[in-house]
Amino acid sequence: MSAFIKSEAISRRKVLSLAGFAAAFGLAVPTLLTVSNAEAQTIGMERRQDRREGRQDRRDDRRTGRTERREQRRTGTATGAAPIGTTTGAAK
C-alpha cells in the first residue's frame, strides 16, 4: 500500500517534465555519439601515423648504424657520426 501512496506523490507536471527531458536526451545522444566516433577515428589515425613514423625512424637509424659499422670494418675509419644505440661487438 505504501508503493501506491508513493506513486501518487509524483505530479503530472513532474511526469511531463521527465518525459520532455527523456525525449530531448533521446534526440541529443545520437548526435553526441556521432561526433565522438569521428573524433575517436581521427585520434586513432594520428596515433597510427605516429607509430609508423617511429618505426621508420628506428629502421633508418639501424640502417645507418649498419652502414657505418660495415664501412669502419672495411676501411678502419668511421665515415659519419657515431652510431646510436648498442653495438653487437665485444667490449674492449
Stockholm file with secondary structure:
# STOCKHOLM 1.0

chainA/1-92         MSAFIKSEAISRRKVLSLAGFAAAFGLAVPTLLTVSNAEAQTIGMERRQDRREGRQDRRDDRRTGRTERREQRRTGTATGAAPIGTTTGAAK
#=GR chainA/1-92 SS CHHHHHHHTSCHHHHHHHHHHHHHHHHHHHHHHHHHHHHHHHHHHHHHHHHHHHHHHHHHHHHHHHHHHHHHHHHSSCCSSCCSSCCSSCCC
#=GC SS_cons        CHHHHHHHTSCHHHHHHHHHHHHHHHHHHHHHHHHHHHHHHHHHHHHHHHHHHHHHHHHHHHHHHHHHHHHHHHHSSCCSSCCSSCCSSCCC
//
